[in-house]
Amino acid sequence: MIARGLRVTETYLLPTTNRHRPFLLSRVGILRRSLGTRTTSPELSKAGTTPRVFPTSLTRKSSSSSLVVILGAALAAAILLGPLFRQPEHSPDALTTSQDSTDLPAPQDPNSALPRAPPYSEMPIPPGHLGNLTPEQELKLRDFWTATLKTFGVKDSSPNPAALGTPATTPTTSEPNTDTESLKSSKKTNNSSSKKRHSLFSSSRKHHDDNTETNNSIPLGPGTGTGDADDKYGQTKEFQQTLKEVSPEELRTAFWSMVKSDHPDALLLRFLRARKWDVQRALVMLISTMRWRSKDIHVDDDIMWSGEGGALADSKSGSDSFAKKEGEDFLAQLRKGKSFLHGVDKEGRPLCYVCVRLHRPGEQSERAMERYTVFLIESARLVLRPPVETATILFDMSSFTLSNMDYAPLKFMIKIFEANYPESLGAVLVHKSPWVFQGIWTIVKGWLDPVVAAKVHFTKSVEDLEQFIPRSQIVKDLGGDEDWNYRYIEPIEGENDAMNDAESRQRLEEERSRDVLEFQKKTFAWIARASNEADAVQLAKERDLLAARLNRNYWQLDPFIRARSLYDRQGMIGPGGVVDFYPEQRKKGVVNGAMASDPNAGTDDVD
């Protein structure tokens, strides 16, 4: 586990400025030689630190005093390296000047270029997250992958699966859909959907060959019974219905659509942590979420595909009064600034501001508010960079009265954070709530999971907010120093023209399909070879490389499948997935060191 944590850390730390590269390379090399592990980057040899690999048997026989020395060296290196990761300003080549949303990053060898360092990369990886798993947690991840792939009807295509080693505890599956069949299916889907709203891996119910398992064959463990006391939102019933009504291939494509730019392991780990590492309950939650995304709310093939541009077009409709009202209601929330993303807190988590005084029950339809809530959460997902995996919500309760209170949207927000966006909420700040809110909070707290309730903090002053957000990043309206006001930028004509380019979209989707198939194959091998440490480490590295390729592919594909948003027009989300949380301040030249987090071109890049 230490080896994998070093591998992920090395990947994130090496791509810093050229000024610090030799220093970092030499120290990472020292740590790796101390642990007797292989370097993941050919650049270590270029820095004049040719790694010496010690036999694993020797490292296992090291005395306790040697272990203390190793840990001490790691701690010292962390202290020495820490100051290097806070850069006072961006290097000129870190920002992309063009804001043309149709620009694609230059083609590159997926195994050659290392990603840029993510924001706040000096922060430790939390326990239970990718790069910091115990052996027991990694075994649970293997088990979860086994159960998930079985549910998707994907089977191991290796020539002799039994010869690969000891599988994880959950029974593995047998033969898979062939690469050719999956690619043909993908191509057919792309051709048929080019004239309609389109998701990343949009699919329709298909007939499968006799070798493909059906969902009816998925065994239900103790955690999936109807008597699950923790099943607050009836997800067990949804899970069982989904297995009967949705084909395995539809589930598979819905999953890879949900992955977006995330590392697939990181996504599954969210569900495992939310269900306290119970694989069966995590599977129920995952499948129910996929059903909700693809069948109920239509996240990728409607909300993110249509976006603000679609809402604007609907609002001008002269024939469809329902579409016109929905479009107007969706845009009204953006134009008023009722809720929006801006900046980060002390832990690098994106901040979502909710100005409660601007809400009036009944002004917008419930459907429009729910769609906008999902739109905002999905937009926040796009700016998350490891090791940051959560966001902070700041409810500005100044000037709140009972006329602003609306339980329905609040219940919806609580439900989807607990049931459909697990482990996504870092903190909730309720700022300047009046005394009349005390009774409301008593009711609301009863709806919350205790884990979520513990993340709610009440603040009364800017000094209270400073516990979570640097004063320089608190807007002046809340008593801070940041001179920034929300301003909505209307959709620009032609900003979504790339979405009409079906040929380019199909080419990128076919590339993604091939990488997905390869990732699935490597995952089977990684599961089967868990007992062989050397093989497992090598396969984990290969899976990380494939995850990085999927990340890059997503950001190349993004302009073809997601309508541009306010955050693209602001410059928060740049071409290729480059993120800048303070684009307007940077243009003014007022961004200080605390605000300047080096943008990077993707989430979970692990070359």
C-alpha positions in Angstrom: 0.0 0.0 0.0 2.9 2.3 0.8 4.3 1.6 -2.7 1.0 2.6 -4.4 0.7 5.7 -2.3 4.2 6.7 -3.4 3.4 6.0 -7.0 0.4 8.2 -7.0 2.2 10.9 -5.0 5.2 10.8 -7.3 2.9 11.3 -10.3 1.4 14.4 -8.8 4.6 15.9 -7.4 7.0 15.6 -10.3 5.1 17.8 -12.8 5.9 21.1 -10.9 7.9 24.0 -12.2 11.3 23.2 -13.9 13.0 25.2 -11.1 12.1 22.6 -8.5 12.1 19.4 -10.7 15.7 18.2 -9.9 15.1 18.7 -6.2 11.9 16.8 -6.2 13.2 14.0 -8.4 16.2 13.4 -6.2 14.1 13.2 -3.0 11.4 10.9 -4.5 14.3 8.7 -5.7 15.7 8.6 -2.2 12.4 7.6 -0.8 11.8 4.9 -3.4 15.3 3.4 -2.8 14.6 3.4 0.9 11.4 1.5 0.4 12.8 -0.9 -2.3 10.2 0.1 -4.8 10.5 0.9 -8.5 10.1 4.3 -9.9 7.0 5.0 -12.0 8.7 7.7 -14.0 11.6 7.5 -16.5 12.6 11.0 -15.4 14.2 9.8 -12.3 17.1 8.3 -14.2 17.5 11.6 -16.1 18.0 13.4 -12.8 21.1 11.4 -12.1 19.5 9.2 -9.5 19.5 5.8 -11.0 17.2 3.8 -8.7 18.6 0.7 -7.1 15.9 -1.9 -6.5 16.3 -4.0 -3.4 14.7 -7.5 -3.2 11.4 -7.4 -1.5 12.5 -10.2 0.8 15.2 -7.9 2.2 12.7 -5.1 2.9 10.4 -7.5 4.6 13.2 -8.5 6.9 14.1 -5.0 7.9 14.2 -4.3 11.6 11.8 -2.0 13.4 14.5 0.6 13.7 14.9 0.6 9.9 11.2 1.2 9.6 11.4 4.2 11.9 14.3 5.6 9.8 12.2 5.1 6.6 9.1 6.8 8.1 11.3 9.6 9.5 12.8 10.1 6.1 9.4 10.3 4.5 8.2 12.8 7.1 11.3 14.9 6.7 10.9 14.9 2.9 7.3 15.9 3.2 8.3 18.9 5.4 11.1 19.9 3.0 9.0 19.5 -0.1 5.9 21.2 1.3 6.9 24.9 0.7 7.6 24.1 -2.9 4.1 23.3 -3.8 2.6 26.7 -2.9 3.4 28.7 -5.9 2.9 32.5 -5.6 1.7 32.8 -9.2 1.0 30.8 -12.2 3.7 30.2 -14.8 2.8 31.8 -18.1 2.5 28.4 -19.8 0.1 27.1 -17.1 -2.9 29.1 -18.4 -4.5 28.9 -21.8 -5.3 32.3 -23.2 -7.9 31.1 -25.7 -11.3 30.7 -24.3 -12.7 29.1 -27.4 -14.7 26.1 -26.0 -14.2 24.2 -29.2 -10.4 24.1 -29.0 -9.0 20.7 -28.3 -5.7 20.0 -26.6 -2.9 19.0 -29.0 -2.7 15.2 -29.5 -0.1 13.6 -27.3 1.3 10.3 -26.5 -0.8 9.2 -23.5 2.2 7.6 -21.9 4.7 10.4 -22.5 3.5 13.6 -20.8 3.0 13.8 -17.0 0.0 15.9 -15.8 0.4 19.2 -14.1 0.4 19.3 -10.3 -3.2 19.6 -9.0 -4.2 22.4 -6.6 -3.3 22.0 -3.0 -1.3 18.9 -3.9 0.7 19.1 -0.7 -2.4 18.1 1.3 -2.3 14.5 2.6 -4.5 11.9 0.9 -7.3 11.1 3.3 -7.6 7.5 4.6 -9.8 5.3 2.4 -9.1 7.3 -0.7 -7.2 6.3 -3.8 -3.5 6.2 -2.9 -4.1 5.7 0.8 -5.9 2.3 1.2 -5.2 -0.3 3.8 -4.8 -3.9 2.5 -8.3 -4.7 3.7 -9.7 -1.7 1.9 -8.0 -2.6 -1.3 -9.4 -6.1 -1.1 -12.9 -4.5 -0.7 -12.2 -2.4 -3.8 -11.3 -5.6 -5.7 -14.5 -7.3 -4.4 -16.6 -4.3 -5.5 -15.1 -4.3 -9.0 -15.8 -8.0 -9.2 -19.5 -7.5 -8.2 -19.8 -4.4 -10.5 -18.4 -6.1 -13.6 -20.6 -9.1 -13.0 -23.6 -6.9 -12.8 -22.6 -5.3 -16.1 -22.4 -8.7 -17.7 -18.7 -8.2 -18.4 -16.6 -11.4 -18.2 -12.9 -12.1 -18.1 -11.5 -12.6 -21.7 -8.0 -13.7 -20.6 -6.9 -17.1 -22.3 -6.7 -18.9 -19.0 -8.3 -16.9 -16.1 -7.7 -19.7 -13.6 -3.9 -19.5 -14.2 -3.7 -15.8 -13.2 -3.7 -16.4 -9.5 -6.0 -16.3 -6.6 -9.1 -14.2 -7.1 -10.6 -11.9 -4.5 -13.2 -13.2 -2.2 -16.2 -12.4 -4.3 -16.8 -15.0 -7.1 -15.4 -13.7 -10.4 -17.1 -13.9 -13.8 -16.2 -15.9 -16.8 -16.1 -14.8 -20.5 -16.7 -11.2 -21.7 -18.3 -9.4 -24.6 -15.7 -9.3 -27.3 -14.0 -6.0 -28.1 -15.4 -6.0 -31.6 -19.0 -6.4 -30.4 -18.6 -3.6 -27.9 -17.1 -1.3 -30.5 -19.7 -2.1 -33.0 -22.4 -1.4 -30.4 -20.8 1.9 -29.6 -20.5 2.9 -33.3 -24.2 2.0 -33.9 -25.2 4.1 -30.9 -23.2 7.1 -32.0 -24.7 7.0 -35.5 -28.2 6.7 -34.2 -28.0 9.4 -31.6 -26.3 12.2 -33.6 -29.6 14.0 -34.2 -30.8 13.9 -30.7 -29.7 14.8 -27.2 -26.7 12.7 -26.5 -24.9 11.2 -23.5 -21.3 10.1 -23.2 -22.1 6.5 -23.7 -25.8 6.8 -24.6 -27.4 3.4 -25.2 -30.7 1.7 -25.8 -31.8 -1.7 -24.7 -30.0 -4.3 -26.8 -30.2 -8.1 -27.4 -27.1 -9.9 -26.2 -25.6 -13.2 -27.2 -26.1 -16.3 -25.1 -22.7 -15.9 -23.4 -23.7 -12.6 -21.7 -25.0 -12.9 -18.2 -28.3 -11.3 -17.3 -29.0 -9.1 -14.3 -31.2 -11.8 -12.9 -28.1 -13.9 -12.1 -26.7 -11.3 -9.7 -26.9 -12.8 -6.2 -28.3 -10.7 -3.4 -26.3 -10.7 -0.2 -27.4 -9.9 3.3 -27.0 -6.2 2.7 -29.5 -6.1 -0.2 -32.5 -7.6 1.5 -35.7 -5.6 1.8 -35.3 -5.3 5.5 -32.2 -3.2 5.4 -32.7 -0.7 8.2 -30.4 1.8 6.7 -32.2 1.9 3.3 -33.5 5.4 3.9 -34.5 6.1 0.3 -35.7 2.7 -0.8 -32.7 2.0 -2.9 -32.9 -1.8 -2.4 -36.3 -1.8 -4.2 -34.8 0.4 -7.0 -31.9 -2.0 -7.3 -34.1 -5.0 -7.7 -36.3 -3.2 -10.2 -33.3 -2.0 -12.2 -31.9 -5.6 -12.5 -35.2 -6.7 -14.0 -35.8 -3.7 -16.3 -32.4 -2.6 -17.4 -29.9 -4.6 -19.5 -26.4 -5.3 -18.3 -25.0 -3.3 -21.2 -27.1 -0.3 -20.4 -25.8 -0.4 -16.8 -22.2 -0.6 -18.1 -22.6 2.4 -20.4 -24.4 4.4 -17.7 -21.5 3.7 -15.4 -18.8 4.9 -17.8 -20.9 8.0 -18.5 -21.0 8.7 -14.8 -17.2 8.3 -14.5 -16.5 11.4 -16.7 -13.0 12.5 -15.9 -12.7 10.7 -12.5 -10.4 7.8 -11.8 -12.9 4.8 -11.9 -11.4 3.5 -8.6 -12.0 6.9 -7.0 -15.6 6.8 -8.0 -16.2 3.3 -6.6 -14.5 4.2 -3.4 -17.0 6.9 -2.8 -19.8 4.3 -2.6 -17.7 2.0 -0.5 -16.9 4.7 2.1 -20.6 5.8 2.1 -21.7 2.2 2.9 -18.9 1.6 5.4 -17.1 -0.8 3.1 -20.0 -3.2 2.7 -19.7 -4.3 -0.9 -23.3 -5.5 -1.3 -24.8 -2.3 0.1 -22.4 -0.2 -2.0 -23.5 -2.1 -5.1 -27.1 -1.4 -4.3 -26.3 2.3 -4.0 -24.3 2.4 -7.2 -26.9 0.7 -9.4 -29.7 2.8 -7.9 -27.7 6.0 -8.6 -27.1 5.0 -12.2 -30.8 4.4 -12.6 -31.6 7.8 -11.2 -29.0 9.5 -13.4 -30.0 7.8 -16.7 -33.7 7.0 -16.2 -35.1 9.6 -13.7 -33.3 12.9 -13.9 -31.3 12.4 -17.2 -28.1 14.0 -16.1 -25.9 13.5 -19.1 -28.3 13.2 -22.0 -30.5 16.2 -21.0 -29.4 18.5 -18.2 -25.7 18.7 -19.1 -26.2 18.2 -22.8 -28.8 21.0 -23.1 -27.3 23.3 -20.4 -27.9 27.0 -20.3 -28.0 27.3 -24.1 -30.8 24.8 -24.3 -32.7 26.6 -21.5 -32.3 29.9 -23.4 -33.7 28.3 -26.6 -36.6 26.8 -24.7 -37.4 30.2 -23.1 -37.9 31.6 -26.5 -40.2 28.9 -27.6 -43.4 30.2 -29.1 -45.2 26.8 -29.4 -44.4 24.9 -26.3 -45.5 26.8 -23.2 -44.2 24.1 -20.8 -40.7 24.2 -22.3 -40.8 28.0 -22.3 -41.6 28.1 -18.6 -39.0 25.5 -17.7 -36.4 27.4 -19.7 -37.2 30.7 -18.1 -37.2 29.2 -14.6 -33.9 27.5 -15.1 -32.2 30.7 -16.3 -33.9 32.9 -13.6 -31.8 31.1 -11.0 -28.6 31.9 -12.8 -29.5 35.5 -13.6 -30.5 36.2 -10.0 -27.4 34.6 -8.6 -29.5 32.5 -6.3 -26.7 29.9 -6.1 -23.3 29.7 -7.9 -19.7 28.4 -7.7 -16.9 30.7 -6.8 -13.5 30.1 -5.3 -12.2 27.5 -2.8 -12.0 27.1 1.0 -8.8 26.5 3.1 -8.8 22.8 2.1 -9.1 23.6 -1.7 -12.7 22.6 -1.8 -14.9 24.4 -4.4 -17.3 26.9 -2.7 -21.0 26.9 -3.6 -22.8 30.0 -2.5 -26.6 29.9 -1.8 -28.2 33.3 -1.3 -31.3 32.2 0.5 -32.9 35.7 0.6 -33.2 35.6 -3.2 -35.5 32.5 -3.1 -39.3 32.8 -3.1 -41.3 29.6 -3.0 -43.4 29.1 -6.2 -41.4 31.5 -8.4 -39.8 28.6 -10.2 -41.2 25.2 -10.8 -40.0 22.3 -8.6 -38.7 20.5 -11.7 -36.7 23.5 -12.8 -35.1 23.9 -9.3 -34.2 20.2 -9.2 -32.6 20.3 -12.6 -30.6 23.4 -11.7 -29.5 21.8 -8.4 -28.2 18.8 -10.4 -26.6 21.1 -12.9 -24.7 23.0 -10.2 -23.5 19.8 -8.5 -22.3 18.3 -11.8 -20.5 21.6 -12.6 -18.8 21.4 -9.2 -17.7 17.8 -10.0 -15.9 19.0 -13.1 -13.6 21.3 -11.1 -12.7 18.8 -8.4 -9.0 17.9 -8.5 -7.3 15.2 -6.3 -6.8 14.9 -3.5 -9.9 17.2 -3.1 -13.0 15.2 -3.7 -15.7 17.3 -1.9 -17.2 20.7 -2.1 -18.3 23.2 0.6 -21.8 24.9 0.5 -22.2 28.3 2.1 -25.8 29.3 2.9 -25.9 33.1 3.1 -28.8 33.6 5.5 -28.5 37.3 5.9 -31.9 39.1 5.5 -33.6 35.7 5.7 -37.3 35.6 6.6 -39.9 32.9 6.8 -41.1 33.9 3.3 -37.8 32.5 1.9 -38.2 29.1 3.5 -39.0 26.3 1.1 -38.8 22.7 2.3 -39.1 20.9 -1.0 -35.9 21.9 -2.7 -34.0 21.5 0.6 -35.3 17.9 0.9 -34.3 17.2 -2.7 -30.8 18.5 -2.0 -30.4 16.4 1.1 -31.7 13.3 -0.7 -29.4 13.4 -3.7 -26.3 14.2 -1.6 -27.0 11.2 0.6 -28.2 8.8 -2.0 -26.7 9.8 -5.4 -23.6 11.9 -4.7 -22.0 10.0 -1.8 -18.9 11.5 -0.1 -19.3 14.7 -2.1 -20.1 17.1 0.7 -17.1 18.5 2.6 -18.8 21.1 4.8 -22.0 23.2 5.1 -21.6 26.7 6.4 -24.9 28.4 7.6 -23.9 32.0 7.8 -25.8 34.7 9.8 -29.0 32.6 10.4 -31.6 34.6 12.3 -33.3 33.3 15.5 -36.4 32.2 13.5 -34.3 29.6 11.7 -33.7 27.7 15.0 -37.0 26.0 14.8 -36.5 25.2 11.1 -33.1 23.7 11.9 -34.6 21.4 14.5 -36.9 19.9 11.7 -34.2 19.8 9.0 -31.6 18.1 11.3 -34.0 15.3 11.8 -33.9 14.6 8.1 -30.1 14.4 7.9 -27.8 11.4 8.3 -25.7 11.9 11.4 -22.6 12.0 9.3 -24.0 14.8 7.1 -25.3 16.7 10.2 -21.9 16.7 11.7 -20.6 18.6 8.6 -23.0 21.6 9.3 -21.4 24.6 10.9 -23.1 27.8 12.0 -21.1 31.1 11.5 -22.1 34.6 12.6 -19.1 36.7 11.6 -16.3 37.0 9.1 -14.0 35.7 11.9 -16.1 32.6 12.1 -15.9 32.2 8.3 -12.1 32.5 8.5 -12.0 29.2 10.3 -12.9 27.7 6.9 -12.0 30.3 4.2 -9.1 32.7 4.1 -10.2 36.3 4.6 -8.6 37.2 1.3 -11.0 34.7 -0.4 -14.2 35.8 1.5 -16.2 38.2 -0.7 -16.8 41.7 0.7 -20.5 41.2 0.9 -19.7 38.7 3.7 -17.1 41.0 5.4 -14.1 39.6 3.6 -11.4 41.2 1.5 -12.2 39.8 -1.9 -13.6 42.5 -4.3 -15.9 40.3 -6.3 -19.6 40.3 -7.2 -21.6 37.7 -9.0 -22.4 38.6 -12.6 -24.1 36.2 -15.0 -22.7 36.0 -18.5 -25.4 35.0 -21.0 -24.8 32.1 -23.5 -22.8 33.2 -26.5 -24.0 32.4 -30.0 -22.1 29.5 -31.5 -20.4 28.4 -28.2 -21.9 24.9 -28.6 -21.2 24.4 -32.3 -18.9 21.5 -31.5 -21.8 19.5 -30.3 -23.0 19.3 -34.0 -19.8 17.7 -35.0 -20.9 14.0 -34.9 -17.8 12.7 -36.7 -15.4 14.1 -34.2 -17.5 13.0 -31.3 -17.8 9.5 -32.7 -14.0 9.3 -33.2 -13.4 10.3 -29.6 -16.0 8.0 -28.2 -14.6 5.0 -30.1 -11.2 5.8 -28.6 -12.8 5.9 -25.2 -14.6 2.6 -25.8 -11.2 0.9 -26.5 -9.7 2.4 -23.4 -12.7 1.3 -21.3 -12.4 -2.3 -22.6 -8.7 -2.3 -21.9 -9.3 -0.9 -18.4 -11.8 -3.7 -17.7 -9.3 -6.3 -18.9 -6.6 -5.0 -16.6 -9.0 -4.8 -13.8 -9.8 -8.6 -14.1 -6.1 -9.3 -14.1 -5.5 -7.0 -11.1 -8.3 -8.8 -9.2 -6.9 -12.3 -10.1 -3.3 -11.5 -9.2 -4.0 -9.9 -5.8 -1.8 -12.6 -4.1 1.2 -11.8 -6.3 2.5 -8.5 -4.9 4.8 -7.7 -7.9 2.2 -8.4 -10.5 -0.5 -6.5 -8.5 1.7 -3.4 -8.3 2.5 -3.5 -12.0 -1.1 -4.0 -13.0 -2.2 -1.2 -10.6 0.2 1.1 -12.4 -1.1 0.0 -15.8 -4.7 0.7 -14.7 -3.6 4.1 -13.5 -2.1 4.9 -16.9 -5.4 3.9 -18.5 -7.4 6.0 -16.1 -5.2 9.0 -17.1 -5.9 8.3 -20.7 -9.6 8.2 -20.0 -9.3 11.5 -18.2 -7.6 13.1 -21.1 -10.1 11.6 -23.5 -13.0 13.0 -21.5 -11.7 16.5 -21.7 -11.2 16.2 -25.4 -14.7 14.9 -25.7 -16.2 17.4 -23.3 -17.0 20.2 -25.9 -18.9 17.6 -28.0 -21.2 16.3 -25.2 -21.6 19.1 -22.7 -23.1 22.5 -23.4 -20.9 25.4 -22.3 -21.8 27.0 -19.0 -21.2 30.2 -17.1 -18.1 28.6 -15.6 -16.7 28.0 -19.1 -17.5 31.6 -20.1 -15.9 33.0 -16.9 -12.8 31.0 -17.4 -13.1 28.8 -14.3 -13.2 25.7 -16.6 -10.8 26.2 -19.5 -10.1 24.2 -22.6 -8.7 20.8 -21.8 -10.1 20.9 -18.3 -7.7 23.5 -17.0 -9.3 25.0 -13.8 -8.8 28.5 -12.5 -11.0 29.3 -9.5 -10.2 33.0 -9.6 -10.1 34.0 -13.3 -11.5 37.5 -13.0 -9.1 38.5 -10.2 -6.2 37.1 -12.1 -7.0 39.3 -15.0 -6.9 42.3 -12.6 -3.6 41.1 -11.3 -4.8 40.9 -7.7 -4.5 37.1 -7.1 -2.3 36.4 -4.1 -0.5 33.2 -3.2 -3.4 31.8 -1.3 -5.7 32.2 -4.3 -3.3 30.9 -6.9 -3.7 27.1 -7.2 -1.9 25.7 -10.2 -4.6 24.6 -12.7 -4.3 21.2 -14.2 -5.7 19.5 -17.2 -7.6 16.7 -15.6 -8.8 14.8 -12.6 -7.0 11.8 -11.4 -4.3 11.8 -14.0 -1.9 9.2 -13.0 0.6 8.7 -15.7 
